[in-house]
């Protein structure tokens, strides 16, 4: 059993503090138990305390028998009920096969239930949530959370359970607790039957939540600030439509990540997302890149070339830096938006396409229109659903989570162990203005990880010119409190010693005591009972 599992900070970063602490506790449970028989009874009690469920079901796909092995633990009982069932007759098999969550708030009120849920209703189950257990390497099975009473559904508890399922999947994959019968992603795809046209009868009323799509959509977007939450709300709203989206915001603020999220959450998610940077491609070649050309259309055109618009047919086209689109190309793009058609260079035949367009720019297009550099009619065609992507200065409360995310990402890539980020480092990073936005922060953290030769992240604070701002002190205090609570949790309430909270925070014990007194934090609350 390794000393610790390398759980990605994204599991914790943007949850409310209570759910954040519950997931930390769950991670500690996983580390302290070497088998599912040891972990799941304790997990059942923990989740009963957090979200009031009565039992947990672990269903793992067995590739040898092509069945699901299900174990069920009730709260407060060490014994489990075990059975092997066909994939199509159990919720775990449905979630595993389709890689989609099954979420039913009240089985008693549903008029039509598939067989695998009808049997649960006969046992008195009212609320039942099932989430796929999937890691980057494997699709293991599914985990179900059941209650004999109705538990009103809310986004916070559902998101908590999704992340708990993701952590449990990582535990099972890492420890090999389910090594018998596990299959790879490709094996799983081969085992699944061909997709059927349309939903099955009896499933229409259920919230079949596409977990893999949602996690893929937002896995690079870290944070829980109000501006980011509003951004993601708009993304979810527009993604389901075919509306043209205009992403506005500063360079480096993450507009391309937002475009990817829109595509991944859209009905076109299984088609291509094609990107064209209107600044990076020379003006004389941009039309050819967009619309394609025939052999001999111009000097150097030795072969026929399909343009990016045709490549994006049935999918999504991202026009990055659309504010720099040359004036000669703008009317041709306008025609594509109006009629979904164009001609290749050197050919008069009209090509029809079905493309969803997302445009992104850091320019003030109203000013560009006034200066005659951008067509007003094209602007109105692009501006169907504008989304403003906030700068990092506008979402400073996300900086600690982003720092942890990038540290984890690059430390994992470089096979380094970095588990301590000093408070003064976070404080300096929060107070810096970040003119280069998230890209600047990401590059700085990557450089620091490259240079790291100890478990403590060292940042050249001299490079960050502090700027006094009214909210800086308040923000620093909030960040400081969060980091101290996290360190105390990990240290079991211990202040001193090599594994104590003070050492984890790279500060003196007396300094930590002073800060805890100021923030009204007691170490007793975190000591093992």
N, C-alpha and C positions, 0 to 999 in steps of 0.2 A: 504493500500500500504506500504510495508516495506521500510525502509530508503534506502536500497541498495540490489541489487541482488548479490549473491556470484558467479560472473562469474569466471570460471577457468582461470588462467593466460595463459594456453595454447592457448586461443583464441588470445592472443596478442603477445606472447613471441618472435616468430621467423619471424615476418613480417618486411618488410622495414618500416622505421620510419613514412612515410606518411600514409601507410595503418594502421600502429599501432595507430596513432593519430585518424584516421577516425573511427576505431573500438572503441576507448575510447569514442569518441563523440557519437557513436551509443549507447553505453552502458548508457551514461548519458541521451540520449533521452528516452531510455526504462524506466529508473528509474523515469523520470519526467512526464511520461504519464501513466494513469491508465487504459486506454482502447485502443483497436485497432483503433477506430475512431479518437482518439487523436494522437496516435503514428504514424500511417501509412502515413497521409498527410505530417507530418514533416519528416518522414523517406524517402519519395519519393524525397523531396527537397534535403535532405542530400546526398542521393545516386546519384541524378542527378549531384550534385557538384563533387562527388568522381569518378563516373564511367560513367556518361552521359546517363543514362537510362531515358525513358520517363514515364514509369508507373510501378506499382507493383501490382501483383495479389496474394492474400492470399486465398488459397484453403484448407478448413478444412473438414476432413472426418466426416460424420454424421452417426454413427452406427445405429440410429433408422430408417433412410430412406435408408441407404446404398448408399448415394449419396455424392457428394462433394459440399459444399457451398462455392462459389467463390465470393470474393469482389475485385474490381479493383479500384485503386486510380491513377489518373494522376497527374503529377507534377503541383503544384500550385492550385489544386482544392480540396476543402474539401469534396465535394460529391463523393460518390462511386457508381459504378455499381455492382449490386448484382444479382446472379442467382444460382440456384441449378441444377446441371448437373450429369448425370451418370458417374461413375468412369472411364469407358472405353472411354469416349468421350472428355476428357479434359487432358491437360498436367499435371495438379496437380494430377489428379487421377492416371495417368501413373507413375509419380514419387513416389507417396505414395504407390501404390500397389507393385511396384518392388523395392522400396527403392534405386532408382538409379536416378542420375541427367540426365536431358535432355538438351543438349547444342547444339544450332543451331546458327551458326554465320551469315548465310544469307539464309533466307527462300526462297528468290527469285531465287536462283541458284540451288535449289534442284529439281530434276526432278520428284521425287516421294515422296509424303508426306502422312502420316496417316491423318485421318479425323480431328483429334483435332489440328493438326498444319496447315492443309490446310485452315481452317477457320480463323486462325490468319493471314495468308498470304493475304487473301482476304480483311482483314481490314487494310492492308498496313504495317504490322509488318515485320521488316527485321531480327533483332537479338532477340533471346529469350532464356533465361536460366531459368531452373526450378530446384530447389533443395528440397529434402525431408526435412520436419521439424520433427526432431526426437530427443528425449531425451532418457535418460537411462530408463525412466519409460514408455514412450508412443511414439506412431507414430501418430502425430497429423494431418499431411497433407503435403502441399508443398507450397513454395513461388516462384513466377515467376518474372523475371526482363525482361522487354521488351523495345525495341527501334524501332522507325520508320526509323532509319538510320542504316547502317552497322557499328558495333563496332568491330574492329579487336580483335580477342581473344588472350590473353596472359595469362601465368600461374599465374602472380601476381594478376591480376584483378579477375580471376576465383577463386583463393584461398581466396581472400578477400571476395567475395560474398558467398563462402561456409561457411566461418567463421561467416559472418553476419547472414546467415540463421541459423547456430547453436545457435547464441546468441538470435535471435528472437524466436526460438523454446523454449529456456530456459525461456524467458520472458513469452510466452504464457502458458507454463506448470506451471510456478511458480505462476503467477497471476490468473490462472483460467479463462483468458479472452476467452478461447475456451472450457470451461468446458462441454458445451452441446455437446454430440456426440463423445467425445474423447474415444479412445479405448486403451487398454494396448497392449504391444508387443505380448503377446500370443493371444489376441483377434484378432489382426490384421492378425496374421499368419493364424488363422482359417478362416478369411474372404476372404483370397486370394485364387484364383483358383489354381489348380495344375499347376506346371510349364510345359510349352509347349516345345517340342523338337525343339531347334533351334530358331533363331531370327525370328520375324514376318516380312513379306514383307514390304518394305518401311522404315524400321528402321535401316537397315544395315549401312547407310551412316552417321548416327548420332553418336555423341560422347555420348554414354550412360555411364556416369561415375559412377562407383559403389562407392558412397560416404561412405556408412557404412563400406565397406571393407577397403578403404583407411584410414579413420579416425581411425578404429581399429588397422590398421597396424602400424601407426606412433604415436598413441596418447601417448605412453610412451617415445617417443624419442623427446626431447625438445632441441631447439637451431636453430641457423641460421648461424653458422660459416662456413667458406669455407670448412674445412675438413668434417664437418657433411653433408653439401649439396652434396659433392662428394660421400660420403658414400651412401646416400639415392639414388643418381642417379644410382649407381652400383646395389643397391638392386632392384630398379624398373626394371633395365635392365635384371637381371638374374632371377627374380622371375617368369616371364612368361614361363621360360624353365624348363626342368627336369634336368638340369646340376647339378652335385655335386658341393657344395660350401664349401670352406675352410675359416673359419673366424679366423683371426690372430689378436692378441692384448693382452694387459696386463690384468691381473686379475682385475675384477671390472669395466671394460670399457664399458660393456653393450653388449657383444657378444650374450648372450641369447636373449635379446630384438631384436637384428638385425635378429636372426634366426626366431623369431616369426613373424617379419615383412615380411620376405621372404615367409614364409608359408602362411600368410594371404593374400598376394598379388598374390599367385600362383593359378593355376587351381585346386590345391589340397586343397584349403582353407576350403572346407566343410568336409574334412576328418580329421583324427587325426594327431596331432603333438606329437610324443612320444620322451621323453628325457631320455638319459642314461648318467650318469656321470661316466666316466671310472675310476676316482680316488676314488669316494665315495663307490663303490662296491668292496668287497674283490676279489682278483684275482681268487680264486677257485670258486666263485659264478658268476663271470662276464659272462662266456660262457653260463651258464644256463639262466641268465637274458636276454642275447641277443638272443639266439637261441632256448631256451626252453628245456625241458627234458621230458622223459617218466617216468612213475612210475617204481622205482627200478633201474634207470640209475646209481645211486650212493647212498652211505649211506645217509639216511635222505630224499631221494626222495620218499615220500610216496604217492604222487599224480602226475598226468600228469600236466605239466605247459606250457602254451603258452608263447613264448619269445616275447621280445619287437619288434623284426623285424616283426613277424606275426601281432602283434597289430597295427603296422604302415603300414600294407599293404594298398595300394592305397593312402597313406598319406605321411608324412615326418618323418624321424628319425633324431634327433639331437644327435650326439655323442660329448658330452662336455668333454673337457680335453683329446682329442684323443691322444695327445702326450704321455699319460700314459698308453695307451693300452698295455696289456701284449704281449710279443713276441709270445706266443703260440696261441693267439687269432687273431693276425694280418693276417696270411694267410687265415683264414676262412672269415674274413671281406673282404679281397681282392677278394675272390671267389664271395661273394655277389655283390660286385661292378662290377665284370666282367660278371657274369651270372644271377644275381638276383635269386640265389637259395642257399639252405643250407640244412643240416640235423639236426634234434633235437638230443640232447644227448640221447643215448640209442635207437636210431631208425635209420635205414639205408634208410628210404624213403625220397626222395628229396622233399623239400617244395619250391614251386615257390612263389615269392613275387614281387610286383610292388611298390618299395619304392624310394622316393627321399631322398638322404642323404645330411645332412649338418653337417660338422665337425667343432669343435672349439678348439683352443689351445692357450696357452700363452708361449709354448716352441718354441725354434728355432729348427725346424724339420731338417734343413740341418745339424746342429750340432749333433742332435740325430742320424741321418743316419751315419755320420762320426764315431760316437762312437759305432755303431752297435746296437743301442737300437730301431731303427725304420727302417722298410723295405723301401728300395728306390722305389720299384715298387708300394707299397701301397701309398707312398707319391704322386707319379705321378697320381695315380687314384683319390686321394682326391683333388689334386691341379688343378682341371679343371678350376674353377673360384675362385681364391683367393680374399678375401676382407679384407683389413686392417681396423680394428676398432680403431680410434685414441684415445689416452689417454686424460684425462681431461686437462692435461698440454698443449696439442696441440690445444685445443679448449676453451681457457679461456674466450673468449667473450660470450660463452654460459652459464657461471656460474651464472650471475644475473637471467637469465630466469629459470635456473634449481632451483635456490634458491626459487624464487617465486612459481614455480610449486610444490616443496616439501612442502613449508610452507602452501600453499593452501590445498594440499592433506591431510596433517596430522592435520592441524587445523580443517578441515571439519570432519575428522574421530573422533577427540577428542572434537568436538563441542566447539571450542575456536575461539575467534575473534582476529586475528593478522593482522593488516593492515599497519604497519610501519616497514620498515627495514632500519636502519640507514646507511648513506653513508659509514661511517668508517667500518661498518660490511661487506658490499659488497666489499669494497676496500681490506680488510684483506682476505676475502674468495677468491677473484680473484688472489691475490698475493701468496697464499699458493700453494705448489707444488703438493698436493693431490697424495701421493704415492699409496693410496688405490682407486684412481679414483672416479667415480660417486658413487660407493657403500659407500665410506668413507664420501662423501658429504651428501648423503642421510641419513646415520646413524646419522651424526652430527646434521642435521636439525631436524630429528625426536626427538632426545634427547632434543634439545632446545625448541621444541614445547611442549613436555611433561612437561618441567620445567617452561614454560611461565605462568606468572600470570598477564600480562598486554597486551595491544594491540601492544606493541613494541617487536620485536624479539631481544632477548639478546643472543649473542654468546660468549662463553669464549675465547676471542681473545688471551689470554695468552697461550692457547694451540697451537696456530698457529704461528709457528716460521716464521717470515718474511724472505724472500729471495730476495735480491736485484738483479733484472734482468733488462736488457736494455729496455724491452718493458713494464715494470711494470708501469712506470709513464704515458705513453701514454694510456695504457689500463685503468688505474684508471681514467684518465680524460674523456675518452669516456663513461665509466660507470657512472661517476658522472654527466655528462651532461644529459644522458638518465634519470637518477633518478630525477634530478631537473625538467626537462621538464614534466615528469609524475606527480610530485607533484604539479607543477603550474597548470597543466590541471585540476587536481582533486580539487584544491583550487580555481579555477576560477581567478587566477592571484593574489590572496591575499597572502601576505608574512607573516604577523603576525596573532595573534589570535589563538584560540584553534584548528580551522580547517584550519589554514594557512599552506603554504608550509613549512615554517621553522619548525613548530611543527611536521608536517608529516615526516620530514627528521631528526627529533631529533637534531636540531642544532640551534644556536643563529641566530637571524635575521641579525645581522651585519655580521656574518660568511657567511650566505646565500647570502647577497647582494654582498659581496666580491667575492664569487665564481661565481655569475651570471655575474658580471662585467668582470671577467677574461674569462669566456666562451662566452661572448657577447650574453647574454640572457636577454630579456626585459619582465617584467611581464605584460606590456600593451598588448602584443600579446595574452594573455590568459584571459584577463578580459572580462566579459560578456558585449556585446555591447547593 
